[in-house]
Amino acid sequence: MRRISGVPRDYAWGSRTAIPGLLGRPAGRGPLAELWFGAHPSAPAALDTDGEWPPPRDVAELRSLIACDPTGTLGEDVVSRFGEHLPFLLKLIAPARPLSLQVHPSLDRAQRRFAEEEAAGVPVDAPERSYPDANHKPELVFALSTFEALCGFRAPRRAAELFEDLDAPLARELHDLLRADPSPAGICRAFTCLLAPADRPGHEAVQEVSAACAARLEHGSPSPRADGTVVALAEAYPGDPGVVASLLLNPVTLQPGEALFVPAGGVHAYLSGLGVEVMASSDNVLRAGLTRKHVDVPEMLACVDYVAAPPIRVAPEVFHGATRVFYAPVDDFELSVTELTDRPTDATHPLPGRGPRVVLCLDGDVTVSSAAETLPLARGQAAFVRADEGRMTVHGAGTLVQADVP
């Protein structure tokens, strides 16, 4: 076992206080949007920093530790399935303002497009690059506070209803389109009409829809949540067509302890909250709006699944009375949450899972143990556990999250 330090990501949409507050650290001068605990090449976790914050850049990295002994650190099974790379990435995420309207590619598409950008000589860290790696990025978010999001498409008829009485030409156009074709093809046409470079509406047309939603909200909206989202997005990203596209999407509210899974092709945008994320180890994000980062609208539209479906909420299975395991429908990761606050601090509790793991203490003080080693973790501390350390136990009083491979 080795302690690791998360890598801060200071994206503009992040909160100054949420992640530092969770970890008992002072707020920084700028936003802290995410904290990465993994081995992705763009931000591999550092080893043995003894709690120094932020972590120094010259310490050894988790990625190098794995490269020195892939079979011992990852296990033969993981190496045979995923190669000599940690297949998952654990994060803390804290949007204080809405982040981009986005989608993640399938594995086949990611591999093909990554190879094409490599062959074209686009530097992997170039701002215009769409595929910094060759992996898919299904993800699961576990809410630590009330967490607001948009995820997947509404039923076309319901989306049409939201546009029906808005006094704006663009709204009437989208209403008529969805009424004429209440199918995935109709959703595709409406979404493309809003976002494709050749068709996207101008600033004024978007503002007219957001003003109509604000007016409807003021006079007793039948859909106050949908209209309120439009108004909030318009304040953050005035004139962005993604503001109007939000009316096509399902709203999601996660309460603390609830989890949402986003598959490849699932269009989504996180709006606010604090959560733990676990995903396939990738940074492939295809954006089409609600951002100042690189957008690749044609590629994003080509990756979207346009079938209307409710958001995928994952219910946990409970083990040994203290651990909830969230099984996502992918092979790359699973997430478990162990709460020991109501147990005697000297009681030993088995941790489910196997293979390489990343464990993070969210509060309290806990001690994780294998047959060969014991490591105490205080609030905000994390550790990488090698596959060859075998079964794990934990004792203490606190909350521990763990990412591992099914």
C-alpha positions as CSV (number, residue, x, y, z in Angstrom):
1,M,0.0,0.0,0.0
2,R,1.2,3.5,-0.8
3,R,-0.4,6.8,0.1
4,I,-1.2,8.9,-2.9
5,S,-2.2,12.6,-3.2
6,G,-5.0,13.7,-5.6
7,V,-4.1,16.1,-8.4
8,P,-6.1,19.4,-8.3
9,R,-7.9,20.5,-11.5
10,D,-8.7,24.2,-11.5
11,Y,-11.5,24.3,-14.1
12,A,-13.4,27.6,-14.1
13,W,-16.7,25.9,-13.1
14,G,-15.3,24.5,-9.9
15,S,-16.1,25.5,-6.3
16,R,-13.4,27.3,-4.2
17,T,-14.7,25.7,-1.0
18,A,-16.5,22.4,-1.5
19,I,-13.5,20.0,-1.9
20,P,-11.2,21.8,0.5
21,G,-14.0,21.9,3.0
22,L,-14.7,18.1,2.6
23,L,-11.0,17.4,3.2
24,G,-10.6,19.8,6.1
25,R,-8.3,22.1,4.1
26,P,-8.4,25.9,3.6
27,A,-10.1,27.2,0.5
28,G,-7.7,28.2,-2.3
29,R,-7.7,31.5,-4.2
30,G,-9.3,29.9,-7.3
31,P,-11.7,27.2,-8.1
32,L,-11.0,23.5,-7.3
33,A,-13.2,21.6,-9.7
34,E,-11.9,18.1,-9.4
35,L,-9.3,16.1,-7.5
36,W,-7.9,13.1,-9.4
37,F,-6.8,9.9,-7.7
38,G,-5.5,7.7,-10.5
39,A,-2.8,7.0,-13.1
40,H,-4.1,8.8,-16.2
41,P,-1.1,10.3,-18.1
42,S,-2.5,13.8,-18.0
43,A,-2.7,13.9,-14.1
44,P,-1.2,10.9,-12.4
45,A,-1.4,10.9,-8.6
46,A,1.7,11.5,-6.6
47,L,3.2,9.0,-4.1
48,D,4.0,9.6,-0.4
49,T,3.5,13.3,-0.1
50,D,2.7,13.1,3.7
51,G,-0.3,15.3,3.3
52,E,1.5,18.2,1.7
53,W,-1.1,20.4,-0.1
54,P,-1.0,20.9,-3.0
55,P,1.2,17.9,-3.7
56,P,4.7,18.7,-5.0
57,R,5.3,18.0,-8.7
58,D,8.7,16.3,-8.3
59,V,7.6,13.3,-6.3
60,A,7.2,9.8,-7.8
61,E,3.9,9.1,-9.6
62,L,1.4,6.2,-9.2
63,R,1.8,5.7,-13.0
64,S,5.5,4.9,-12.6
65,L,4.9,2.6,-9.7
66,I,2.5,0.5,-11.8
67,A,4.9,0.5,-14.8
68,C,7.7,-1.0,-12.7
69,D,5.6,-4.1,-11.8
70,P,2.3,-4.3,-13.8
71,T,1.4,-7.8,-12.8
72,G,2.1,-7.3,-9.1
73,T,0.3,-4.0,-8.9
74,L,-2.6,-4.7,-11.2
75,G,-2.9,-8.5,-11.2
76,E,-2.8,-11.0,-14.1
77,D,-6.5,-10.8,-14.7
78,V,-6.5,-7.0,-15.0
79,V,-3.4,-7.0,-17.2
80,S,-5.0,-9.6,-19.5
81,R,-8.2,-7.6,-19.9
82,F,-7.0,-4.0,-19.9
83,G,-3.2,-4.0,-20.5
84,E,-0.6,-2.6,-18.2
85,H,-2.7,0.4,-17.1
86,L,-5.0,1.1,-14.1
87,P,-8.4,0.8,-15.8
88,F,-10.3,3.3,-13.6
89,L,-9.9,6.9,-12.3
90,L,-11.4,8.0,-9.0
91,K,-12.2,11.7,-8.5
92,L,-13.8,14.2,-6.3
93,I,-16.0,16.7,-8.4
94,A,-17.5,20.0,-7.2
95,P,-19.3,22.1,-9.9
96,A,-20.3,25.5,-8.5
97,R,-21.6,26.5,-11.9
98,P,-22.9,24.3,-14.8
99,L,-20.2,22.5,-16.8
100,S,-20.2,21.6,-20.4
101,L,-22.9,19.9,-22.4
102,Q,-21.0,16.7,-23.3
103,V,-20.8,13.1,-24.2
104,H,-18.2,10.4,-24.0
105,P,-17.4,8.0,-26.9
106,S,-17.6,4.3,-27.2
107,L,-14.4,2.3,-26.8
108,D,-14.3,1.4,-30.6
109,R,-14.8,5.0,-31.6
110,A,-12.2,6.3,-29.1
111,Q,-9.6,3.9,-30.3
112,R,-10.3,4.8,-34.0
113,R,-10.4,8.6,-33.5
114,F,-7.3,8.6,-31.2
115,A,-5.3,6.7,-33.8
116,E,-6.4,9.2,-36.5
117,E,-5.4,12.2,-34.4
118,E,-2.0,10.5,-33.6
119,A,-1.5,9.9,-37.3
120,A,-2.3,13.5,-38.1
121,G,0.4,14.6,-35.7
122,V,-1.9,16.6,-33.4
123,P,-0.1,17.0,-30.1
124,V,-1.8,15.1,-27.3
125,D,-2.1,18.2,-25.2
126,A,-3.2,20.5,-28.0
127,P,-6.3,22.5,-27.0
128,E,-8.0,21.5,-30.3
129,R,-7.5,17.8,-29.7
130,S,-10.7,15.8,-29.1
131,Y,-9.2,12.4,-28.1
132,P,-6.3,12.7,-25.6
133,D,-6.4,8.9,-25.1
134,A,-7.9,5.7,-26.7
135,N,-10.3,4.8,-24.0
136,H,-14.1,5.1,-23.4
137,K,-15.3,7.0,-20.4
138,P,-18.4,5.6,-18.8
139,E,-18.8,7.1,-15.4
140,L,-20.6,6.9,-12.1
141,V,-21.2,9.8,-9.7
142,F,-22.0,9.3,-6.0
143,A,-23.5,12.3,-4.4
144,L,-22.0,13.7,-1.2
145,S,-24.3,16.7,-1.2
146,T,-27.5,17.5,-3.2
147,F,-26.2,17.1,-6.8
148,E,-28.0,18.5,-9.8
149,A,-27.5,17.3,-13.4
150,L,-29.0,16.9,-16.8
151,C,-28.7,13.4,-18.3
152,G,-30.2,11.7,-21.3
153,F,-33.2,12.8,-23.4
154,R,-36.8,13.3,-22.3
155,A,-39.6,11.5,-24.2
156,P,-40.0,13.6,-27.4
157,R,-43.7,14.4,-26.7
158,R,-42.8,15.7,-23.2
159,A,-40.0,17.8,-24.7
160,A,-42.5,19.2,-27.3
161,E,-44.8,20.2,-24.4
162,L,-42.1,22.3,-22.8
163,F,-41.7,24.3,-26.0
164,E,-45.4,24.6,-26.7
165,D,-46.4,27.9,-25.1
166,L,-43.1,29.7,-25.2
167,D,-43.4,33.0,-27.1
168,A,-40.2,32.7,-29.2
169,P,-39.8,31.6,-32.9
170,L,-37.1,29.1,-32.0
171,A,-39.3,27.4,-29.5
172,R,-42.1,27.2,-32.0
173,E,-39.8,25.7,-34.5
174,L,-38.6,23.0,-32.1
175,H,-42.1,22.3,-30.9
176,D,-43.4,21.7,-34.5
177,L,-40.4,19.5,-35.3
178,L,-40.9,17.3,-32.2
179,R,-44.6,17.0,-32.8
180,A,-44.1,16.0,-36.4
181,D,-41.6,13.3,-35.4
182,P,-41.8,12.2,-31.8
183,S,-39.0,9.6,-32.2
184,P,-35.3,9.3,-31.7
185,A,-34.9,10.7,-35.2
186,G,-36.9,13.8,-34.2
187,I,-34.8,14.3,-31.0
188,C,-31.7,14.0,-33.2
189,R,-33.0,16.6,-35.6
190,A,-33.9,19.0,-32.8
191,F,-30.6,18.6,-31.0
192,T,-28.7,19.0,-34.3
193,C,-30.7,22.0,-35.2
194,L,-29.6,23.7,-32.0
195,L,-25.9,22.7,-32.0
196,A,-24.6,21.9,-35.5
197,P,-22.4,24.7,-36.8
198,A,-24.5,25.1,-40.0
199,D,-27.8,25.3,-38.2
200,R,-27.3,26.6,-34.7
201,P,-29.4,29.6,-33.7
202,G,-27.9,33.0,-33.0
203,H,-27.5,34.7,-29.7
204,E,-30.7,36.7,-30.1
205,A,-32.8,33.6,-30.8
206,V,-31.5,31.8,-27.7
207,Q,-32.1,34.9,-25.6
208,E,-35.7,35.0,-26.8
209,V,-36.3,31.4,-25.5
210,S,-34.6,32.1,-22.2
211,A,-36.6,35.3,-21.8
212,A,-39.8,33.4,-22.5
213,C,-38.9,30.7,-19.9
214,A,-38.2,33.5,-17.4
215,A,-41.6,35.0,-18.1
216,R,-43.4,31.7,-17.8
217,L,-41.6,31.0,-14.6
218,E,-42.7,34.4,-13.2
219,H,-46.4,33.7,-14.0
220,G,-46.7,30.2,-12.7
221,S,-44.9,27.8,-14.9
222,P,-46.2,24.2,-15.4
223,S,-42.5,23.2,-15.5
224,P,-40.7,25.4,-13.0
225,R,-37.7,23.2,-12.8
226,A,-37.1,23.1,-16.6
227,D,-37.6,26.9,-16.9
228,G,-35.5,27.6,-13.9
229,T,-32.6,25.5,-15.4
230,V,-32.9,27.5,-18.7
231,V,-32.7,30.8,-16.8
232,A,-29.7,29.7,-14.7
233,L,-27.9,28.4,-17.8
234,A,-28.6,31.6,-19.7
235,E,-27.0,33.6,-16.9
236,A,-23.9,31.5,-16.9
237,Y,-23.7,31.1,-20.7
238,P,-25.8,33.8,-22.4
239,G,-26.7,33.1,-26.0
240,D,-25.3,29.5,-25.9
241,P,-27.7,27.1,-27.8
242,G,-27.0,24.6,-25.0
243,V,-29.3,26.7,-22.9
244,V,-32.2,25.7,-25.1
245,A,-31.0,22.1,-25.5
246,S,-31.5,21.7,-21.7
247,L,-35.2,21.5,-22.4
248,L,-34.6,18.2,-24.3
249,L,-32.9,16.6,-21.4
250,N,-33.9,14.8,-18.2
251,P,-33.3,16.8,-15.0
252,V,-31.7,14.7,-12.2
253,T,-31.4,15.4,-8.5
254,L,-29.2,13.1,-6.4
255,Q,-29.5,13.2,-2.7
256,P,-26.4,12.4,-0.6
257,G,-25.8,8.6,-0.9
258,E,-27.4,8.2,-4.3
259,A,-25.6,7.4,-7.5
260,L,-26.0,8.0,-11.3
261,F,-24.4,6.1,-14.1
262,V,-23.6,7.8,-17.5
263,P,-22.9,5.4,-20.3
264,A,-21.0,6.0,-23.5
265,G,-23.2,8.2,-25.8
266,G,-25.2,9.6,-22.8
267,V,-25.4,13.4,-23.2
268,H,-25.2,15.1,-19.9
269,A,-24.2,18.2,-18.0
270,Y,-23.5,18.5,-14.3
271,L,-24.9,21.6,-12.7
272,S,-24.0,21.8,-9.1
273,G,-23.0,19.8,-6.0
274,L,-20.2,17.7,-4.6
275,G,-19.6,14.1,-5.4
276,V,-17.3,11.2,-5.9
277,E,-16.8,10.1,-9.5
278,V,-15.4,6.8,-10.7
279,M,-14.9,6.2,-14.4
280,A,-12.8,4.3,-17.0
281,S,-9.4,5.9,-17.0
282,S,-9.9,8.5,-19.8
283,D,-10.2,12.2,-20.4
284,N,-12.1,11.9,-23.6
285,V,-14.8,14.6,-23.4
286,L,-16.7,15.7,-26.5
287,R,-18.3,19.1,-25.8
288,A,-20.9,21.0,-27.8
289,G,-21.9,23.9,-25.6
290,L,-22.0,25.5,-22.1
291,T,-18.2,25.8,-22.0
292,R,-15.3,28.0,-23.0
293,K,-13.2,24.9,-23.7
294,H,-12.6,23.2,-27.0
295,V,-15.9,22.1,-28.7
296,D,-16.1,19.5,-31.4
297,V,-19.8,19.6,-32.3
298,P,-19.8,17.2,-35.3
299,E,-17.9,14.6,-33.3
300,M,-20.1,15.1,-30.3
301,L,-23.3,14.7,-32.3
302,A,-22.0,11.6,-34.0
303,C,-21.4,9.9,-30.6
304,V,-24.8,10.7,-29.0
305,D,-27.4,8.1,-28.2
306,Y,-30.7,9.8,-29.2
307,V,-33.1,7.2,-27.6
308,A,-35.1,8.8,-24.9
309,A,-34.6,7.0,-21.5
310,P,-34.7,7.8,-17.8
311,P,-31.4,8.5,-16.1
312,I,-29.7,5.3,-14.8
313,R,-29.7,5.4,-11.0
314,V,-27.6,2.6,-9.5
315,A,-29.0,1.0,-6.3
316,P,-26.3,-0.4,-4.0
317,E,-25.9,-3.9,-2.6
318,V,-25.0,-4.0,1.1
319,F,-22.2,-6.1,2.5
320,H,-21.5,-6.9,6.1
321,G,-23.9,-4.2,7.3
322,A,-21.5,-1.2,6.6
323,T,-20.5,-1.3,3.0
324,R,-22.6,-0.3,0.0
325,V,-21.3,-1.4,-3.4
326,F,-22.5,0.3,-6.6
327,Y,-22.1,-2.1,-9.5
328,A,-21.9,-0.2,-12.8
329,P,-22.8,-2.1,-16.0
330,V,-19.1,-2.0,-17.2
331,D,-16.0,-4.0,-16.6
332,D,-13.7,-1.1,-15.8
333,F,-14.7,-0.2,-12.2
334,E,-17.0,-0.5,-9.3
335,L,-17.4,1.8,-6.3
336,S,-18.0,0.9,-2.6
337,V,-18.7,3.2,0.3
338,T,-18.0,1.9,3.8
339,E,-19.3,3.8,6.9
340,L,-17.9,2.8,10.3
341,T,-19.2,5.7,12.3
342,D,-21.7,3.5,14.3
343,R,-19.3,0.7,15.0
344,P,-16.7,0.1,17.7
345,T,-13.5,1.6,16.5
346,D,-11.6,-1.6,17.1
347,A,-14.0,-3.8,15.1
348,T,-12.5,-5.2,11.9
349,H,-14.6,-5.0,8.8
350,P,-13.9,-6.8,5.5
351,L,-13.7,-4.7,2.4
352,P,-15.3,-6.3,-0.7
353,G,-13.5,-6.3,-4.0
354,R,-10.2,-7.5,-5.4
355,G,-7.4,-6.4,-7.6
356,P,-5.9,-2.9,-7.7
357,R,-7.8,-0.4,-5.5
358,V,-7.8,3.2,-4.7
359,V,-9.2,4.0,-1.2
360,L,-10.1,7.5,0.0
361,C,-11.0,8.5,3.6
362,L,-13.8,11.1,3.4
363,D,-14.1,11.7,7.2
364,G,-12.9,10.3,10.5
365,D,-9.8,8.1,10.9
366,V,-9.6,4.6,9.5
367,T,-7.0,1.9,9.2
368,V,-6.8,-0.4,6.1
369,S,-5.0,-3.7,6.4
370,S,-3.9,-6.5,4.2
371,A,-2.2,-9.7,5.3
372,A,1.2,-8.0,5.0
373,E,0.6,-4.3,5.8
374,T,-1.4,-1.8,7.7
375,L,-1.9,1.9,6.8
376,P,-3.8,4.5,8.7
377,L,-5.8,7.1,6.7
378,A,-7.1,10.3,8.1
379,R,-9.7,12.6,6.5
380,G,-8.6,13.5,3.0
381,Q,-5.9,10.9,2.7
382,A,-5.9,8.2,0.0
383,A,-4.0,5.1,-0.8
384,F,-3.3,2.8,-3.7
385,V,-3.5,-0.9,-2.9
386,R,-1.7,-3.4,-5.0
387,A,-3.5,-6.5,-6.4
388,D,-1.0,-8.8,-4.8
389,E,-1.9,-7.6,-1.3
390,G,-5.0,-9.7,-1.5
391,R,-8.0,-9.3,0.8
392,M,-8.4,-6.1,2.8
393,T,-10.0,-5.1,6.1
394,V,-10.7,-1.8,7.7
395,H,-11.3,-0.5,11.2
396,G,-11.8,2.8,12.9
397,A,-14.6,5.4,12.8
398,G,-15.1,7.2,9.5
399,T,-16.2,6.9,5.8
400,L,-14.1,5.2,3.2
401,V,-14.7,5.1,-0.6
402,Q,-13.0,2.5,-2.7
403,A,-12.7,2.1,-6.5
404,D,-11.7,-1.3,-7.8
405,V,-12.1,-3.6,-10.8
406,P,-15.0,-6.2,-10.9
